[in-house]
Amino acid sequence: LFSCKMSTGQENISPDLLTANNRIIYSCRMFVATIAGAAAGTLGLTGLQGLLYYVFTSAIVSLLFLLKMRFSIQSHFSSHSPIWTEGVFQGLLSFVLFWTLLYDIVHIYS
């Protein structure tokens, strides 16, 4: 992740770096959602268990980003919300796609 604050100590935030940080979070969340969906399908999780598994993995991704930023969200983003919400619903769609695909392949067609 890139620090978006100007080096002169001003409170200005670079929009290009802010956009790059949002893209990084979005890409990582999509990748993890795909892998988590495949794992949930392979493990045979169904219903609420699978949904809770997605919420858990999404929270882990957010916490790992917080650790990477050393909990200084304000120097990387203009607010706290992107770290928790960027790409969550798009990731959910990818999660469900791979969850059902792998569940069908492993548990129904075998």
Beta strands, then each sheet from edge to edge (+ up, - down):
end
